[in-house]
Amino acid sequence: MLVFLSDVHLTDGTSGETIKSGAFNKFALYLEDMVDTAEAKEIEIVLLGDIFDIIRSDYWLNSNIRPWSNSEEKDGGGKGIKDYTQEIVKRICDNQENAKSMGYLRKFKEAMNQKGREVKFTYVVGNHDWLINRYPETRMQIAELIGMGGNQYQNTAFITEGFWEKYGVFARHGDIYDPFNFDGNRDASSMGDAIVIDLINRFPKAVENDIGAATDPLLISQLKEIDNVRPLVDIPNWIQGVCRKAKTVEIGERVKKAWNDMVDNFLNIDFVKKHDKPWRIDVVDAMQVGLKISKYLSLREMADLPLRKFQIDREDYKNKAYQEDYMRRNEAEFVLYGHTHGYEIQPLDQVPLSNGILQKTYFNTGTWRKIHMRTAYDEESREFLSWNVMTFIAFYLDSERGDKKFEVWNGALG
């Protein structure tokens, strides 16, 4: 039995709420029932990227050190990128709620072992946890927290993709197809890191410092949710919607001005400017207009257009899945990605082979977070609906569920 989940985004607790540990308790209970039903002897749980989130931490805001800093760069206290990564990972591991969450996974493994069933954990890195993979110390710490056995990761990195031949499953996090979040090297920063740290993490605190936490606490709490807005290009609309409900018009206008000023400052960061390519429209050019808030609806919608061209959509991921080498060679029946936070199952093709029919299918593993999505038919008010979601996907061997090859649990609480 092979199980996948992704995009839990457990943080150090400084940048908004994450899912409670009770979700992992429910997951373990559901999984135990599925294992018993299938009489599975071996269970592999694949954590398909962004289980832990190194990028969404306010600790980055303490100095000039960023995920894209080189190893020689230091802050005023002599600390560099490695020190910052280790500190954030330590805070993630020390967070009691995170420890309880991982504790449920370890207890599940112990319970299965007592029944004579072997449990293995596999960690695949994504775009919010890639820094863990750079240093042996952080790999070992995360592996120990999960229950994978830390010592073996002293000299071994977590994988970025995998093919499980017995199940016909190929999986990766999926971020490599997102131009915002992959710059051609999984051991390097992307524009997405900069957006999260120097816009999304920084903005609520800047507003709180400007207007005061007690002036409009509901507005402040809603602004802290902007990292859960999907897709990214709808963040300006989210902010405008929040400002419409501010205690006063003046507060709303100050918040919008603060965002536009912060976008200007963001676009002047050296790392961001390096992505500005001369003589053609690029992602930086698109952000210059797409991230700004306009008082006029028509201008706002027009500004969205260039930025949306750089936003990969579900159709693109389906096409990428169909083009994966393992699927083109008819070795994989299933391709899995995470990253988008949107659960999906898409039939791709049906191929007759000598030993039967290969039914090619693409899955997205969704997320274990709250998501905010803009309503389809309320353009003027810029309203969003929100709910908590939790998805995991299991695959079976022929000996486990007969002709049943997969099972999906996809829950929403709203």
N, C-alpha and C positions, 0 to 999 in steps of 0.2 A: 504494500500500500504506500502510495506516494502522495504527500500533502503539500500544498503551496499556499502561502499568504504573503502579503507585501504591504509596504507603505503604512506602517503603524506609526512611525515618526515619534518615538519616545524621546523626549528632550530632557534637558537638565532642569526644566520647570520655570525658566525665566522668560519664555516667550509664548504664553498662552497655554491653554489646557490641552492635554492629550487624553486618550481613551483610558478609562479606569481599569484597574487590574481585574475586576470582575469579568471583563470580556474574555480574558485568558482562562478564567475558571470555567466559563461557559464553553469555550472552545475545547478545553480538555475533556469536559463531560460529553460533548457531542462526539468528539473524536473517539473516546473510549467505546461509546455505543457503536460507532461505525466499525471500529476494529473488531469488536465482538461479533457483530453481524457478519462481517466478511471472514471471520476466523483468520485474520491476517497474522502471519508469524513475524514479519519484518515491516517496520514502519519508518519511513524517512520523511522528516518534516523539513521542507525547504523554505527558508526565510528569504524571499525574493527581492531584497533590496529595500533600503530606507526604513528598516525596522527601528534603527536608532538614527537620530538626527543631530549631526554635529554642526550643521549650518545655522539652525534656528536656535541660537544662543546669544543672549545679550553680552556674554563675556567678550565677544569680538569687539564690542563697542568701547572697551576700556582703553584702546590704543590704536595705533596704525597697523597692527598685525592683522592680516587677513588670510584666508585660505590660499590666495595667490601670491603671498609673500615668499621670497626666496629664503633659503635656509640660513643665510647670513644676516638677514634683517632682524633687528631686535627692538623691543620697546624700551621705555625709560628704565625699567628694572632689569634689563638684560635678558628678557624672555623672548623666544622666537616662536615660529609656527609649530614646532614639535611640542614645546611647552604648552601652548594654547590648546592644541589638540588633546594632549594628555589630560589637561585640567578639565576640559569639557567632558571627555569620556569618563573621568573619575566622578564628576558631578552627576552624570547620567546613571552610572552604576550605583552611586550612593543615594540616589532618589528612592525613597521608600516604596512609592507606588510602582516604579519600574522593577524594583527588586521583587515585589510581590507578584508582578506579572510574570517575570521569568521563573519565579518559584513554582508557579502552576505548571510550567512546561517541564521543569525538573521532576516535580511530583508525578506528572503523567508518565515520564520515562521510568521512574522507580516502580510505579504501579504495573506498568506493562512488563517490566523485568521480572516482577514477582509472579506474573502469569506465564513466564517463559517466552515472552515476546521481546524482540530486540528493537530499540528505538535509536535512530540516528538523526542528528541535526546537521543541516548544510546551510551555510550562510553565503548568499550572493550579494555583492555590493551594488549600490545604485549611486545616484547623484547627490544624496544628502548624507551618505555615510562613507564616501570614498576615502576620506582622510584616515579612517580607522585602518584601512588596508596598508597605509604607507609605513607604519611603525610597528615593529614586533610587540612592543609593550602594550599598545592599544588593541592589537589583534588578540593577544593573550587575555587581556582583561575582559573583552567582550565575549570571547569564547568561554571563559570561565563563568561569566554571568549566566550565559544561556545553558551551560551544562554540556559543552562540546569537548571539554578537556583542553585547557589553555596551552600546555607545553608544546603540543604538536604544531602550533602556529608561531613558534619562535622563528622558524625559517620558512614557513609556508604561508602564502597569502590566501585570503578568501577568493573564491572564483568569481568571475564576472558573467559567466554563462555555463550551461551544462546540458548534456544530452543523456537521458535516461533510457537506454536502448530497450530494456525489458518492457517498458511502458509506452515506448514510441513517443516520448515527450522531449521537446527542446524548449528551454526557457532562458530568458535573460530579463533584466529589470526593464529594459526598453528605452532608457534615457538616451542611448546613443543615437536615436533617430530624432531627438528633439534639439533643434539648433540653439535654443535658449540654455539648455542644460548639459550640452556636451560639446567640447571644443576640439575633438579629435584625439583626446588622450584621457583615459579614465583616472590617471594619476595627476590630473591638472584641473584647475578651477575653470568654471564656465561663467557666462553672463548671469545664469540663474543664481549662483552663489552671491554675486554682487547685489542683485535685486533683492534677495532675501535679507542680507545683512544690512546694506546701506539704504534700503528703502523700507521694506516691510517690517523688519525688526526695529528700526530707528524711529519710524513715523509716529506710532502711538505715544512713545515717550516724549517726543518733541511736542506733540499737542498737549500732553499732560503738563509738561513744564511751562507751556505758554498760557494755558487757560486755568490750570490748577485742577488737581484730581477731584476735588469736591464740587467744582462748578457744574460739571455735567458727567457724572460717573457712568451713566448708561452709554453715552457717546464714546467715552474712553474704552469701555469694555467691548463695544462693537467694533471699534477701530482695531483692536487687538486680534480680531478675527479675520483680517484681510488675507492672511496666508491660507485660509481655508476656502477662499473664493476660487471657483473654477468656471471658465478658464482665466488665466492671468490677465488677459486683456479687459476683463470686466471689473478689475479693481477700481479704476476711476469711477465707474458707475456705482459700485458699492459705496464708495466714499460719498458720492453725491446723494445717494439714498439715505445714508446715515445723517448727513448734514441737513437734509430736509426735516429730520425729526429732532434736531438740536433744540435746546431750551430756548434759544433766541436766534434770530436771523444773523446777528452779529457773530455769534459763536460759529455758526455754520460757514460764514464767509471767511473767518479767520482760519478755520480748519482747511478749507479748500486752498487758500493762499499758501498755507504752510506746506501742503502737498506739492503744489506747483513749484514753490521755492526749493523743496527738497529734490524734486525731479531735476531741476536745473543743476543743483549741486552734484547730484548723482552722475549726471552726464559729463561732468568735469573731472571725475575720478580718472586717473591715468589708466587704470586697468580697463575701464569702459571705453575711453577714447582710443585705445589701441585696437578696439574692435570696429572702429569707424573707418570703413574702406573708401578711399577716394574714387570718384568717377562712377559710382553706382549706388543704388539704394540698398542699404544694409539694415541690420537689426537695430543699430544705434539710431539711424535716421528715422526708422519707424517709431522708436520709443520717444524721440523728441516731440512728436505730435501725438502719438497714441497713448502716452501715459499722462498727458496734461488734462486738466479738467477745464471744460469750456462751459460758459453760462448758457450757451445756445445749443439746443438739442441737435440741430442739423450739423453743426460743426463737430460736436462730440461724436456723432455717428460716422461722419466722414473721416475723422481722425483715427477711428478704430480700424479702418480698412487696411492701411499698410501694415499695421502691427498684426492683424489677423492673418495676413499672408505668411508670416513667420511662425504662426501657431499651428503645430501639427495637430491634425484632428483624427477622429476615430477611423475614418476611411483610410488615412495614410498608414496607420498601424496595421490595419488588416492587410493592406498591400505588402508592407514590410514582412509580415508573418508569412505570407504566401511565397515570398522570395527567399526566405531563409534556406541555406544550402541543404540542411537535413530534410526539409520538406520538398525541395526541388528534386532531390535524389530519392524521394519516396521512402526515406528511412524514418521520418517523423510523421506521426498521425496528428499530433497536437503541438501547437506552439503557444507558449504563455509569455505574456509581458505583464508588468505592473505599471508604475509610474504615473499613469493618467488619473488615477483615483476613480475611474469609472469602470465598474464591472461590465464585462461584455462576453458574449459567446457568439461567434460568427462561423457558420458553415462555409468552407472555402472551395472544396472540390471533392469529387468521388472518383477514385482511380481503380480500375480492375487490375488485380495482380494474380499471379499464378496460385496463390494461397488464399485468395478472397478479395474483398473490396476494402480499399483504404479510404476511409472517410476523413478527409483533412478538415481540421477545426482550429480556429483561433480563439483563445481565451484572454481576457484581462482580469487580473486578480483584484482589481478595485483597491480599497483602502480600509483601514480601521480608524476612521476619523469622522469629524463633522465636516459636512460640505455645504457651501452656500451657492445656489445657482439662480441666475436671473430668470424672472418669469418671462414667458414667451409673449404675453399679450398686454403688457403694461409698460409701454415704452417711456411714457412721460414721467411716471413716478419712480422709475428705476427700482422696482421692488425685487427682493430675493426671497426664496424659500429655503429653509435649512432643515437638515436631518442628519442623524448619526448613522453611519453605515459600517458593515462588517461582512467581509467576504472571505471564504476559503474554498479551495478546490482539491478534491481527492481523485486519484487514479488507481485503478485496480488491475491486478493480474487476473488472467483467466480463471485461476484456481480459487479466487477470492469472491467474486460476485457473478460468476457465470458469464453471461453475455453482456453484463453491465461494465463499461470501461471507466466511467467517471461519475462523480457526484459533486454538485455545487451547493454550497450554503451561502445565501446572499440575504442578509437581513438589513432592514432600515428601521430606525427608531426616530419618529418625528412628531 
